[in-house]
Amino acid sequence: MAPSDQMSAADLPEVLKDAGLAGNWILDSSRTTVTLKNRSIFGLVPVKGVFRQVNGTGTVSPTGQVSGAFVVAAASVDTKNTKRDNHLRSADFFDSANYPDITFSVSGIWPSDLGVTVTGMLSVRGRARPLTFDGAAAIHGDGEVRLDAAVAINRADFGLTWNFLGMVAMDTAISVHAVFTRR
């Protein structure tokens, strides 16, 4: 596959089994972004934020099996509102003092109609739930793999149920742009 090529679902099995991708990978945190979007004040006001600290690793086996972990520091949430950020870090939401990491453990990546399907376990506040989502994967340059995905999360699944007068939506949209390079 040529540099900067987006992988199609048909290309994925061949690319994963390519000995050129086998090995250990590390998340380039300087070029990776994880953002969140929710609605507040009865769905009228969008709340956007970014997690400033992310890290991760991945492994591609010689047979094309993918595994890894993607870790977000819960306390690194930044919505450009200090009062709201402190509340999100509190026990009402992420409880980052007791649960400092939000972790997605990848168990596999497969071709899908939309590009790739990623499966694994998402852990937030000590609660782990299976998570499957679609994304787009691409190989760029010499030894760089990118994954872009939009993931819908119901925060109640992880015990984040604080909701003053029902003003905050339970569904949160997470966008991920992950860049992996060779270790």
C-alpha positions in Angstrom: 0.0 0.0 0.0 1.4 3.4 -0.9 2.1 6.1 1.6 -1.0 8.3 2.6 -3.4 5.6 1.3 -6.7 5.1 3.1 -7.3 1.4 3.6 -10.5 -0.1 2.3 -12.2 -2.9 4.1 -10.9 -5.3 1.4 -7.3 -4.1 1.9 -7.3 -4.5 5.7 -6.7 -8.3 6.1 -3.8 -8.2 3.6 -2.3 -5.1 5.2 -2.5 -6.5 8.7 -0.8 -9.7 7.7 1.9 -7.8 5.9 5.1 -8.4 7.8 5.8 -4.7 7.5 3.1 -3.9 10.1 4.0 -6.7 12.5 5.5 -5.5 15.8 5.1 -3.0 18.5 3.6 0.5 18.0 3.3 3.5 20.3 0.7 6.3 20.3 2.2 9.7 19.3 0.4 11.7 22.0 1.6 15.0 20.4 -0.4 14.3 17.3 -3.4 12.4 18.8 -6.6 14.1 19.9 -9.5 12.8 22.0 -12.4 15.2 22.2 -15.9 15.1 23.8 -19.1 16.8 23.0 -22.3 16.8 25.1 -25.3 18.9 25.5 -26.2 20.9 28.5 -29.1 23.2 29.6 -31.8 20.9 28.4 -30.0 20.2 25.1 -29.6 23.8 24.0 -25.9 24.4 24.7 -23.2 22.2 23.3 -20.3 21.5 25.7 -17.0 20.6 24.0 -13.8 19.5 25.5 -10.5 17.8 24.9 -8.4 15.5 26.9 -4.9 16.9 27.0 -3.0 13.7 28.1 -3.3 10.5 26.1 -0.9 7.6 25.6 -1.1 4.1 24.3 0.6 1.1 22.7 -0.4 -1.5 20.1 0.9 -4.8 18.8 0.3 -6.3 15.4 1.1 -10.1 15.3 2.7 -11.7 12.3 -0.8 -13.2 11.6 -2.5 -9.8 11.7 -4.0 -9.9 15.2 -4.2 -6.4 16.7 -4.2 -5.7 20.4 -3.3 -2.7 22.6 -4.4 -0.1 25.1 -5.4 3.6 24.8 -5.2 5.5 28.0 -6.7 9.0 28.7 -5.9 10.9 31.9 -9.3 11.8 33.3 -8.0 14.9 35.0 -6.7 16.3 31.7 -10.2 17.2 30.6 -10.3 20.8 29.3 -13.6 22.5 28.3 -12.1 26.0 28.6 -14.2 26.5 31.8 -12.2 25.9 35.0 -15.3 25.5 37.2 -16.8 22.9 34.8 -13.5 21.1 34.4 -13.1 20.8 38.2 -16.7 19.5 38.4 -15.9 16.9 35.7 -12.9 15.8 37.7 -14.9 15.5 40.9 -16.7 12.4 42.3 -19.9 13.6 40.4 -18.3 12.6 37.1 -14.8 11.1 36.5 -13.6 11.0 40.1 -10.1 11.4 38.7 -8.5 11.4 42.2 -9.6 7.7 42.6 -9.8 6.7 39.0 -7.1 8.6 37.2 -7.3 6.8 33.8 -9.9 6.1 31.2 -8.7 3.0 29.3 -9.8 1.3 26.1 -8.2 -2.1 25.8 -8.3 -3.2 22.1 -9.0 -6.8 21.4 -9.3 -6.7 17.7 -9.7 -4.7 14.4 -11.6 -6.1 11.5 -12.7 -4.9 8.1 -16.2 -3.4 7.9 -18.4 -1.6 5.3 -17.3 1.7 6.8 -13.5 0.9 7.0 -12.6 -0.9 10.2 -14.5 -2.2 13.2 -12.6 -1.9 16.5 -13.6 -4.0 19.5 -12.4 -4.0 23.1 -13.2 -3.0 26.7 -13.7 0.6 27.9 -13.0 1.3 31.5 -14.3 4.4 33.2 -14.5 4.9 37.0 -13.6 1.3 37.6 -16.4 0.0 35.4 -15.5 -1.9 32.3 -17.9 -2.4 29.4 -17.5 -4.0 26.0 -17.3 -1.4 23.2 -17.4 -1.8 19.4 -17.1 1.1 17.0 -16.4 1.8 13.3 -13.5 4.0 12.2 -11.2 4.8 9.3 -7.6 3.5 9.2 -4.8 4.8 7.0 -1.1 4.2 6.5 0.9 7.4 6.1 4.5 7.8 5.2 7.0 5.3 6.4 5.6 3.5 9.5 2.7 5.6 10.6 -0.8 4.3 11.1 -3.8 6.6 11.8 -7.2 5.7 13.2 -10.1 8.1 13.1 -13.4 7.3 14.9 -16.5 8.8 16.4 -17.9 6.9 19.3 -21.2 7.4 21.2 -21.1 6.7 24.9 -23.9 6.7 27.4 -22.2 8.0 30.5 -24.7 6.2 32.8 -23.1 2.9 31.7 -20.1 4.0 33.7 -21.8 5.5 36.8 -21.6 9.1 35.6 -25.2 9.9 36.4 -25.0 13.3 38.0 -27.6 15.4 36.2 -28.9 18.6 37.9 -32.6 18.9 37.0 -32.0 16.7 34.0 -30.1 19.5 32.2 -27.2 17.4 30.9 -27.6 14.8 28.2 -26.5 11.3 29.1 -25.1 10.6 25.6 -21.6 11.9 24.9 -19.9 11.9 21.5 -16.2 11.1 21.6 -14.0 11.8 18.6 -10.6 10.1 18.3 -7.7 10.9 16.0 -5.0 8.4 16.9 -1.5 8.4 15.3 0.7 5.3 15.9 4.4 5.0 15.1 6.9 2.3 15.5 8.5 1.8 18.9 
